[in-house]
Amino acid sequence: MTGPRGFRTPLVEGVLPVVLLVLGTLTLATAWQGVLAFPLLALAAVLPYALLRAVVGVGVSRWAAATVLVLLMLLAAYVLTAGADLSFREMLRDLVPRLLTSPRPYALRGDLLVGPMLLTGLVSLLVGLRARSRLRVEPLVGAAVLYLAGLLLTGGTADRWGLVAAALLVTAVLGWTVVDDQGEPVRPRVRVGAPLAALGVVALAASALVAVDDPFEPRDLVDPPIVEVAASNPLTQLGAWAAHPDESLLQVRGDRVPLRLVVLDDYDGTQWTAATRYQPFDTGGTTPLPRGRVERSASQQVRITGLRGPWLPTPGQPSTVSDPAILVDVPTGTLARPEGHDAKEYAVTGSIDAPDEAVLVAAAVPQDAAALRYTRLPPLPAGIRQYCSQIAGTASTPYQLALTIEDTIRTGSRLSYDAISGSALWRLDAFLVGREGRSGAREGTSEQFASAFAVVARCLGLPSRVVVGFRPGTDQPDGSRLVTGKDAFAWPEVYFEGHGWLPFSPLPDDDTFSHDPPPQPVETKERRPEDDPTPPADAPKGPKDAAPDPDHTDPAVSAGSPWLLGTLGGVVLAVPLLLLVARRVRSARHRRRGAIGAWTEVTDALRLSGIRPPAGQPASEIAHDVDTRLGTTTTRVVARAAERAAYAPVPAGDARKEVPAEVPAAVREVRRAVRRVRPRWRRWWWHLDPRVWRR
């Protein structure tokens, strides 16, 4: 009656959970450098499960075996971390914090690998303990735990396209429908399982196309280790580099962009200072002000030839660094090498804010507390205050104001490498408003030009900072570029809301950061002049005054992502909803057919339970076999009523009047009885199962 059985054998039954667990370790292994992490984690997934099944198979208590295996895993963890200079207790306590504060991808070290291997082994052991469970979901749950652990350790990048998740889903669904021995023919189960697996794969593929604007990052929950990097102000080195213009400092390959060495964002009236507290690269943290919405990436291979000091050049805000020992100050993106580390050659990729200058005309500057630290100044000399007030009324937008400051400082000034150094207020006062002929008046190095710009910009409400770095360098025959002392200079940057940090070039005849003269702002067709009055000329625009940025669409309404997500969610929800409604309609139609419809409800329940009577078998014989199998008597009640209705039909429209009162209750009892013989996990979709329509 029940047809051929499935493919379930002891070998296949033991292999399926192992396959799922090994698939789950794929995402976990991507968090480490190289390929050796995967076989180690796969071994941790296979060995505990296999050993437990083998030991239990010879009659040993599964809980006793599991206890011994846990102790063996802890012993292996102790051996694995023996060279890490940690006590075993410290190792266990710091498993998670150490992972969340170490650079990614992780080095293949015992102290970093032991935590995930312990997790994998324990999951494997728990799956083995539940090998005989009727739910059949434990292997998939265990694989999902490992999969999610991999996503957390990699910031969600381990399975960017959902391929591993799709493989897990397909393996699990086909395993349930093909491997499980439920007394039902294999082919019908494949017909049901294959569409379910395909639907899941389509859902995963579609979800991979939906960008996540702010993925969860567990590293933000843990404070990274801080390393103090004490160094002198890099501005003082500009004079030394200028005195040796041909001295080789760097050899660079890659994108032709300026290199940032140090960002200086604190000014006390005497000097600009850089950060001294650094952390390992890629160990969490965020910038105080949001990154620009439009960025471009630049990658370079840097070889240090003569550059001294702890700092390392980078093209923009660094996103990847080849040397995991390199440190970073996350707010500024400044890189440094720890004491005792050489770091003569490394590869680095950075992001550079690159807005369309046409939209910068209407850009605003932020007014929140995070931005105010970049406008903080000590009391200014009267000469500098008067200088700033003369510029204040010459522009109507922050961007125009920044260009005006740039042009005003550049005009009538002279770049001189022999000028008095320093960025103290007295030196900037002499540089900006000193009498003609006075030492330092209207002449200086890039230090004075950049510092004067930043101080004036801050005085006028523009968030600003100073950067020390290098021009791209001179092309060499081998395709590299040589960066020498003459390429070193300082420049100022101004932050614009939504656009990030924009560099300026107040140096005379310097086009490193050229800016085209902006067009005058005009009203767009969507906005009437009376609804958008021109802001006061003496104040930069705040956030509320910013015009819409045509180059950027808010993430909440970006490029169809919500529509794609909504459509995907609608499809996923609509399929089970339609199946549920169709089943309800089918049951209602059966009730209208009286006793014959009641028998159809019984045969539907038998089909869902895997009981398939031979074609042509009388209802009474089917009922007898089912009652014998289930230990009930109610199936015969429904069968007798159906046979009476079939061979002695009542007039049309009166079928329900001829249904004995005990038949509806009997149908419910049969349905409950056949559901009880099904595994719990199969009962979940009982009311959605489409097999009732298959004949």
Secondary structure as UniProt FT lines:
FT   HELIX           10..29
FT   TURN            30..31
FT   HELIX           37..57
FT   TURN            58..59
FT   HELIX           62..80
FT   HELIX           82..84
FT   HELIX           88..93
FT   HELIX           95..100
FT   HELIX           110..129
FT   TURN            130..132
FT   HELIX           138..153
FT   TURN            154..156
FT   TURN            158..161
FT   HELIX           163..174
FT   HELIX           175..179
FT   HELIX           186..208
FT   HELIX           218..221
FT   STRAND          227..228
FT   HELIX           234..236
FT   HELIX           237..243
FT   TURN            245..246
FT   STRAND          248..254
FT   STRAND          259..267
FT   STRAND          272..274
FT   STRAND          277..280
FT   TURN            281..282
FT   STRAND          295..304
FT   STRAND          311..312
FT   STRAND          317..321
FT   TURN            324..325
FT   STRAND          327..329
FT   TURN            330..333
FT   STRAND          334..336
FT   TURN            339..340
FT   STRAND          345..353
FT   HELIX           357..360
FT   TURN            361..362
FT   HELIX           369..372
FT   TURN            373..374
FT   HELIX           382..392
FT   TURN            393..394
FT   HELIX           398..410
FT   TURN            411..412
FT   STRAND          414..415
FT   TURN            417..418
FT   HELIX           425..433
FT   TURN            436..437
FT   TURN            439..442
FT   STRAND          443..444
FT   HELIX           446..459
FT   TURN            460..461
FT   STRAND          464..470
FT   STRAND          474..475
FT   TURN            477..478
FT   STRAND          481..484
FT   HELIX           485..487
FT   STRAND          488..496
FT   TURN            497..499
FT   STRAND          500..503
FT   TURN            508..509
FT   TURN            512..513
FT   TURN            525..526
FT   HELIX           529..531
FT   TURN            537..538
FT   HELIX           543..545
FT   TURN            550..551
FT   HELIX           555..557
FT   TURN            559..560
FT   HELIX           561..592
FT   TURN            593..594
FT   HELIX           595..609
FT   TURN            615..616
FT   HELIX           619..630
FT   HELIX           634..647
FT   TURN            652..653
FT   HELIX           655..658
FT   HELIX           662..676
FT   HELIX           680..683
FT   TURN            684..685
FT   HELIX           686..688
FT   HELIX           690..693
//
